[in-house]
Amino acid sequence: MAVRASKKLLAQVFDWSAISSKIPASSAARVELNALRTKHEQLRAKNMQFPEEPKAIDFSYYRNRISAPGFVDQMEKAYKDLAAKVPYPPDNYSDTITAREKEADEHFASIVREARLVTKELEASVG
């Protein structure tokens, strides 16, 4: 489940060139953005190595190779019982991330509004 959630998060596509075009070329923020992009691509590549679901165990293969009677059947039953009992941790972070993302969107929207107002005031004073 955690792999699925992280794949979903890392599957988001960012228009890095559009983001980069909004930052001055000489800015230290451009360097930080490039570092973030590199880290994102590294994490994405690493995450994509893992399958969505683990490979199923082929117990018939082991039944044909292990001579102890009933051993593989016992292991298969124990594995299935264990798999049914393993609790996945609850997703305690998605709601927080979504809320913070919304707050950040609102914050940056207010910055853009303020910048536009300042731009209009400056244009009015110049022109």
MDTraj code that builds the backbone (N, CA, C; nanometers):
import mdtraj as md
import numpy as np

residues = "MET ALA VAL ARG ALA SER LYS LYS LEU LEU ALA GLN VAL PHE ASP TRP SER ALA ILE SER SER LYS ILE PRO ALA SER SER ALA ALA ARG VAL GLU LEU ASN ALA LEU ARG THR LYS HIS GLU GLN LEU ARG ALA LYS ASN MET GLN PHE PRO GLU GLU PRO LYS ALA ILE ASP PHE SER TYR TYR ARG ASN ARG ILE SER ALA PRO GLY PHE VAL ASP GLN MET GLU LYS ALA TYR LYS ASP LEU ALA ALA LYS VAL PRO TYR PRO PRO ASP ASN TYR SER ASP THR ILE THR ALA ARG GLU LYS GLU ALA ASP GLU HIS PHE ALA SER ILE VAL ARG GLU ALA ARG LEU VAL THR LYS GLU LEU GLU ALA SER VAL GLY".split()
xyz = np.array([
    [0.0823, -0.1187, 0.0000],
    [0.0000, 0.0000, 0.0000],
    [0.0872, 0.1257, 0.0000],
    [0.1971, 0.1209, 0.0766],
    [0.2870, 0.2363, 0.0811],
    [0.3523, 0.2591, -0.0539],
    [0.3868, 0.1479, -0.1209],
    [0.4478, 0.1602, -0.2534],
    [0.3483, 0.2242, -0.3488],
    [0.2236, 0.1824, -0.3427],
    [0.1205, 0.2364, -0.4304],
    [0.1029, 0.3864, -0.4064],
    [0.1018, 0.4275, -0.2798],
    [0.0857, 0.5696, -0.2473],
    [0.2051, 0.6512, -0.2954],
    [0.3244, 0.5977, -0.2769],
    [0.4414, 0.6729, -0.3212],
    [0.4493, 0.6781, -0.4726],
    [0.4054, 0.5717, -0.5418],
    [0.4028, 0.5750, -0.6882],
    [0.3044, 0.6818, -0.7355],
    [0.1919, 0.6915, -0.6678],
    [0.0916, 0.7908, -0.7048],
    [0.1483, 0.9323, -0.6861],
    [0.2169, 0.9528, -0.5750],
    [0.2740, 1.0839, -0.5472],
    [0.3825, 1.1189, -0.6488],
    [0.4693, 1.0228, -0.6785],
    [0.5801, 1.0495, -0.7692],
    [0.5374, 1.0478, -0.9156],
    [0.4155, 1.0029, -0.9422],
    [0.3674, 1.0022, -1.0800],
    [0.3238, 1.1406, -1.1261],
    [0.3134, 1.2334, -1.0322],
    [0.2741, 1.3688, -1.0706],
    [0.3775, 1.4248, -1.1678],
    [0.3280, 1.4889, -1.2705],
    [0.4163, 1.5442, -1.3717],
    [0.4268, 1.6947, -1.3492],
    [0.5506, 1.7410, -1.3430],
    [0.5750, 1.8834, -1.3243],
    [0.6323, 1.9398, -1.4529],
    [0.5894, 2.0583, -1.4876],
    [0.6466, 2.1268, -1.6035],
    [0.7642, 2.2080, -1.5522],
    [0.8788, 2.1382, -1.5428],
    [0.9970, 2.2002, -1.4835],
    [1.0420, 2.3236, -1.5610],
    [1.0289, 2.3206, -1.6924],
    [1.0736, 2.4368, -1.7704],
    [0.9827, 2.5572, -1.7447],
    [0.8531, 2.5333, -1.7260],
    [0.7618, 2.6444, -1.6963],
    [0.7927, 2.7029, -1.5587],
    [0.8210, 2.6148, -1.4631],
    [0.8553, 2.6631, -1.3292],
    [0.9862, 2.7404, -1.3352],
    [1.0832, 2.6833, -1.4057],
    [1.2154, 2.7450, -1.4156],
    [1.2095, 2.8806, -1.4864],
    [1.1203, 2.8936, -1.5841],
    [1.1120, 3.0190, -1.6592],
    [1.0629, 3.1354, -1.5733],
    [1.0007, 3.1040, -1.4606],
    [0.9496, 3.2086, -1.3726],
    [1.0532, 3.2545, -1.2700],
    [1.1699, 3.1910, -1.2733],
    [1.2764, 3.2254, -1.1789],
    [1.3907, 3.2887, -1.2574],
    [1.4440, 3.4002, -1.2119],
    [1.5559, 3.4620, -1.2836],
    [1.6754, 3.3661, -1.2946],
    [1.7439, 3.3698, -1.4070],
    [1.8542, 3.2773, -1.4336],
    [1.9666, 3.2914, -1.3324],
    [1.9890, 3.4109, -1.2828],
    [2.0992, 3.4336, -1.1895],
    [2.0600, 3.4035, -1.0446],
    [1.9375, 3.3647, -1.0231],
    [1.8858, 3.3452, -0.8878],
    [1.9368, 3.2151, -0.8255],
    [1.9600, 3.2203, -0.6956],
    [1.9973, 3.0990, -0.6217],
    [1.8798, 3.0018, -0.6180],
    [1.7599, 3.0560, -0.6338],
    [1.6419, 2.9693, -0.6361],
    [1.6453, 2.8761, -0.7564],
    [1.7040, 2.9188, -0.8662],
    [1.7156, 2.8342, -0.9855],
    [1.8024, 2.7120, -0.9542],
    [1.9103, 2.7352, -0.8795],
    [1.9996, 2.6256, -0.8393],
    [1.9236, 2.5282, -0.7496],
    [1.8480, 2.5825, -0.6553],
    [1.7697, 2.4983, -0.5651],
    [1.6615, 2.4222, -0.6410],
    [1.5996, 2.4857, -0.7384],
    [1.4990, 2.4182, -0.8192],
    [1.5613, 2.3025, -0.8965],
    [1.6783, 2.3239, -0.9543],
    [1.7459, 2.2162, -1.0273],
    [1.7825, 2.1009, -0.9343],
    [1.8234, 2.1326, -0.8116],
    [1.8543, 2.0288, -0.7134],
    [1.7280, 1.9504, -0.6772],
    [1.6174, 2.0231, -0.6615],
    [1.4892, 1.9578, -0.6317],
    [1.4470, 1.8673, -0.7469],
    [1.4638, 1.9149, -0.8682],
    [1.4273, 1.8356, -0.9858],
    [1.5113, 1.7076, -0.9921],
    [1.6405, 1.7211, -0.9675],
    [1.7293, 1.6047, -0.9692],
    [1.6875, 1.5042, -0.8627],
    [1.6612, 1.5520, -0.7421],
    [1.6195, 1.4638, -0.6327],
    [1.4871, 1.3959, -0.6665],
    [1.3924, 1.4709, -0.7225],
    [1.2637, 1.4147, -0.7613],
    [1.2822, 1.3035, -0.8640],
    [1.3651, 1.3264, -0.9641],
    [1.3877, 1.2253, -1.0674],
    [1.4569, 1.1021, -1.0105],
    [1.5490, 1.1215, -0.9157],
    [1.6163, 1.0077, -0.8524],
    [1.5167, 0.9233, -0.7733],
    [1.4337, 0.9898, -0.6947],
    [1.3335, 0.9176, -0.6159],
    [1.2332, 0.8472, -0.7057],
    [1.1952, 0.9140, -0.8113],
    [1.0988, 0.8553, -0.9047],
    [1.1561, 0.7303, -0.9702],
    [1.2814, 0.7377, -1.0153],
    [1.3450, 0.6223, -1.0782],
    [1.3594, 0.5070, -0.9794],
    [1.3980, 0.5386, -0.8566],
    [1.4142, 0.4344, -0.7548],
    [1.2805, 0.3696, -0.7218],
    [1.1769, 0.4503, -0.7123],
    [1.0444, 0.3999, -0.6776],
    [0.9871, 0.3129, -0.7891],
    [1.0148, 0.3461, -0.9127],
    [0.9588, 0.2705, -1.0246],
    [1.0227, 0.1318, -1.0393],
    [1.1314, 0.1058, -0.9664],
    [1.1936, -0.0254, -0.9697],
    [1.1045, -0.1309, -0.9048],
    [1.0249, -0.0883, -0.8093],
    [0.9470, -0.1828, -0.7309],
    [0.8122, -0.2103, -0.7964],
    [0.7721, -0.3370, -0.7978],
    [0.6406, -0.3685, -0.8536],
    [0.5300, -0.3181, -0.7615],
    [0.4148, -0.2972, -0.8188],
    [0.3002, -0.2501, -0.7402],
    [0.2641, -0.3538, -0.6329],
    [0.2657, -0.4783, -0.6707],
    [0.2379, -0.5884, -0.5787],
    [0.3577, -0.6826, -0.5806],
    [0.3917, -0.7441, -0.4668],
    [0.5041, -0.8379, -0.4674],
    [0.4725, -0.9620, -0.5505],
    [0.5779, -1.0246, -0.6009],
    [0.5609, -1.1453, -0.6806],
    [0.5004, -1.2556, -0.5947],
    [0.4060, -1.3285, -0.6512],
    [0.3440, -1.4394, -0.5786],
    [0.4438, -1.5539, -0.5652],
    [0.4386, -1.6208, -0.4517],
    [0.5269, -1.7354, -0.4296],
    [0.4672, -1.8560, -0.5002],
    [0.5484, -1.9230, -0.5783],
    [0.5049, -2.0428, -0.6509],
    [0.5302, -2.1645, -0.5623],
    [0.4324, -2.1959, -0.4784],
    [0.4487, -2.3069, -0.3851],
    [0.4571, -2.4415, -0.4569],
    [0.3970, -2.4542, -0.5736],
    [0.4064, -2.5809, -0.6473],
    [0.5509, -2.6098, -0.6871],
    [0.6274, -2.5069, -0.7168],
    [0.7694, -2.5238, -0.7486],
    [0.8415, -2.5883, -0.6301],
    [0.8135, -2.5392, -0.5101],
    [0.8795, -2.5916, -0.3913],
    [0.8275, -2.7309, -0.3549],
    [0.6996, -2.7586, -0.3814],
    [0.6457, -2.8932, -0.3561],
    [0.7208, -2.9982, -0.4386],
    [0.7580, -2.9614, -0.5611],
    [0.8299, -3.0539, -0.6488],
    [0.9765, -3.0680, -0.6095],
    [1.0316, -2.9767, -0.5332],
    [1.1743, -2.9775, -0.4998],
    [1.2032, -3.0233, -0.3560],
    [1.1075, -3.0064, -0.2659],
    [1.1294, -3.0410, -0.1251],
    [1.0596, -3.1731, -0.0956],
    [1.1367, -3.2665, -0.0419],
    [1.0836, -3.4020, -0.0243],
    [1.0085, -3.4221, 0.1076],
    [1.0210, -3.3341, 0.2032],
    [0.9529, -3.3505, 0.3323],
    [0.8025, -3.3414, 0.3108],
    [0.7291, -3.4469, 0.3433],
    [0.5843, -3.4450, 0.3184],
    [0.5126, -3.3402, 0.4043],
    [0.4301, -3.2627, 0.3391],
    [0.3478, -3.1638, 0.4074],
    [0.4199, -3.0360, 0.4478],
    [0.5507, -3.0313, 0.4322],
    [0.6259, -2.9134, 0.4761],
    [0.5853, -2.7889, 0.3975],
    [0.5807, -2.8009, 0.2660],
    [0.5465, -2.6853, 0.1828],
    [0.4015, -2.6434, 0.2066],
    [0.3124, -2.7427, 0.2254],
    [0.1719, -2.7096, 0.2545],
    [0.1623, -2.6315, 0.3857],
    [0.2411, -2.6744, 0.4839],
    [0.2435, -2.6053, 0.6131],
    [0.2967, -2.4624, 0.5966],
    [0.4019, -2.4457, 0.5182],
    [0.4589, -2.3123, 0.4956],
    [0.3605, -2.2236, 0.4184],
    [0.2926, -2.2816, 0.3199],
    [0.1951, -2.2053, 0.2420],
    [0.0823, -2.1569, 0.3314],
    [0.0323, -2.2454, 0.4179],
    [-0.0759, -2.2068, 0.5088],
    [-0.0284, -2.0975, 0.6049],
    [0.0923, -2.1126, 0.6592],
    [0.1459, -2.0126, 0.7512],
    [0.1640, -1.8784, 0.6801],
    [0.2109, -1.8824, 0.5568],
    [0.2308, -1.7593, 0.4790],
    [0.0967, -1.6888, 0.4538],
    [-0.0023, -1.7651, 0.4131],
    [-0.1336, -1.7045, 0.3857],
    [-0.1975, -1.6503, 0.5129],
    [-0.1811, -1.7231, 0.6242],
    [-0.2347, -1.6745, 0.7517],
    [-0.1653, -1.5454, 0.7939],
    [-0.0342, -1.5414, 0.7760],
    [0.0427, -1.4232, 0.8126],
    [0.0047, -1.3045, 0.7239],
    [-0.0076, -1.3293, 0.5933],
    [-0.0422, -1.2224, 0.4994],
    [-0.1789, -1.1629, 0.5323],
    [-0.2704, -1.2477, 0.5804],
    [-0.4040, -1.1983, 0.6143],
    [-0.4022, -1.1154, 0.7422],
    [-0.3022, -1.1387, 0.8292],
    [-0.2985, -1.0710, 0.9589],
    [-0.2106, -0.9466, 0.9609],
    [-0.1295, -0.9277, 0.8594],
    [-0.0377, -0.8145, 0.8610],
    [-0.1173, -0.6849, 0.8420],
    [-0.1171, -0.6003, 0.9421],
    [-0.1906, -0.4745, 0.9274],
    [-0.1041, -0.3724, 0.8533],
    [-0.1638, -0.3091, 0.7588],
    [-0.0932, -0.2008, 0.6919],
    [-0.1092, -0.0763, 0.7764],
    [-0.0054, 0.0026, 0.7848],
    [-0.0179, 0.1235, 0.8667],
    [-0.1213, 0.2184, 0.8050],
    [-0.1916, 0.2895, 0.8902],
    [-0.2913, 0.3832, 0.8366],
    [-0.2232, 0.4990, 0.7648],
    [-0.2939, 0.5539, 0.6693],
    [-0.2423, 0.6689, 0.5948],
    [-0.2739, 0.7944, 0.6755],
    [-0.1773, 0.8366, 0.7545],
    [-0.1965, 0.9534, 0.8411],
    [-0.1460, 1.0818, 0.7780],
    [-0.0906, 1.0747, 0.6595],
    [-0.0220, 1.1909, 0.6042],
    [-0.0898, 1.2539, 0.4834],
    [-0.1680, 1.1790, 0.4092],
    [-0.2269, 1.2330, 0.2866],
    [-0.3129, 1.3559, 0.3126],
    [-0.3950, 1.3505, 0.4166],
    [-0.4811, 1.4654, 0.4470],
    [-0.3977, 1.5877, 0.4860],
    [-0.2922, 1.5652, 0.5627],
    [-0.2046, 1.6750, 0.6036],
    [-0.1341, 1.7350, 0.4832],
    [-0.0855, 1.6483, 0.3957],
    [-0.0168, 1.6957, 0.2757],
    [-0.1119, 1.7755, 0.1884],
    [-0.2327, 1.7249, 0.1698],
    [-0.3315, 1.7946, 0.0886],
    [-0.3659, 1.9305, 0.1494],
    [-0.3815, 1.9351, 0.2805],
    [-0.4141, 2.0620, 0.3473],
    [-0.2994, 2.1617, 0.3335],
    [-0.1766, 2.1134, 0.3522],
    [-0.0616, 2.2036, 0.3390],
    [-0.0450, 2.2510, 0.1950],
    [-0.0735, 2.1622, 0.1023],
    [-0.0647, 2.2008, -0.0390],
    [-0.1675, 2.3098, -0.0697],
    [-0.2873, 2.2955, -0.0143],
    [-0.3909, 2.3964, -0.0351],
    [-0.3497, 2.5299, 0.0279],
    [-0.2925, 2.5234, 0.1490],
    [-0.2449, 2.6450, 0.2146],
    [-0.1363, 2.7131, 0.1310],
    [-0.0453, 2.6327, 0.0785],
    [0.0634, 2.6884, -0.0033],
    [0.0069, 2.7522, -0.1298],
    [-0.0905, 2.6854, -0.1935],
    [-0.1532, 2.7422, -0.3131],
    [-0.2176, 2.8772, -0.2818],
    [-0.2891, 2.8837, -0.1692],
    [-0.3533, 3.0090, -0.1300],
    [-0.2492, 3.1170, -0.0993],
    [-0.1423, 3.0760, -0.0316],
    [-0.0354, 3.1703, 0.0026],
    [0.0283, 3.2277, -0.1240],
    [0.0616, 3.1397, -0.2181],
    [0.1264, 3.1871, -0.3406],
    [0.0305, 3.2672, -0.4274],
    [-0.0965, 3.2335, -0.4233],
    [-0.1949, 3.3127, -0.4971],
    [-0.2026, 3.4536, -0.4390],
    [-0.1947, 3.4652, -0.3064],
    [-0.1981, 3.5988, -0.2447],
    [-0.0716, 3.6772, -0.2801],
    [0.0418, 3.6092, -0.2880],
    [0.1658, 3.6767, -0.3279],
    [0.1537, 3.7282, -0.4709],
    [0.0967, 3.6471, -0.5592],
    [0.0784, 3.6887, -0.6985],
    [-0.0150, 3.8092, -0.7050],
    [-0.1250, 3.8061, -0.6272],
    [-0.2181, 3.9198, -0.6251],
    [-0.1473, 4.0461, -0.5773],
    [-0.0694, 4.0348, -0.4698],
    [0.0044, 4.1500, -0.4184],
    [0.1039, 4.2025, -0.5215],
    [0.1736, 4.1122, -0.5878],
    [0.2718, 4.1531, -0.6890],
    [0.2030, 4.2261, -0.8039],
    [0.0864, 4.1785, -0.8430],
    [0.0129, 4.2448, -0.9512],
    [-0.0318, 4.3840, -0.9089],
    [-0.0755, 4.3980, -0.7833],
    [-0.1157, 4.5298, -0.7332],
    [0.0032, 4.6255, -0.7310],
    [0.1165, 4.5774, -0.6826],
    [0.2362, 4.6610, -0.6783],
    [0.2773, 4.7001, -0.8197],
    [0.2692, 4.6049, -0.9125],
    [0.3040, 4.6330, -1.0518],
    [0.2137, 4.7408, -1.1087],
    [0.0841, 4.7301, -1.0816],
    [-0.0101, 4.8313, -1.1304],
    [0.0210, 4.9679, -1.0696],
    [0.0502, 4.9721, -0.9414],
    [0.0832, 5.0987, -0.8759],
    [0.2093, 5.1606, -0.9354],
    [0.3084, 5.0758, -0.9587],
    [0.4344, 5.1250, -1.0167],
    [0.4126, 5.1745, -1.1600],
    [0.3335, 5.1002, -1.2370],
    [0.3050, 5.1428, -1.3742],
    [0.2288, 5.2742, -1.3734],
    [0.1386, 5.2907, -1.2794],
    [0.0606, 5.4153, -1.2706],
    [0.1510, 5.5323, -1.2323],
    [0.2452, 5.5088, -1.1423],
    [0.3336, 5.6172, -1.1008],
    [0.4340, 5.6547, -1.2093],
    [0.4726, 5.5583, -1.2914],
    [0.5675, 5.5844, -1.3996],
    [0.4976, 5.6473, -1.5198],
    [0.3834, 5.5915, -1.5518],
    [0.3163, 5.6320, -1.6753],
    [0.2165, 5.7359, -1.6554],
])
top = md.Topology()
chain = top.add_chain()
for i, resn in enumerate(residues, 1):
    res = top.add_residue(resn, chain, resSeq=i)
    for name in ("N", "CA", "C"):
        top.add_atom(name, md.element.get_by_symbol(name[0]), res)
traj = md.Trajectory(xyz[None], top)
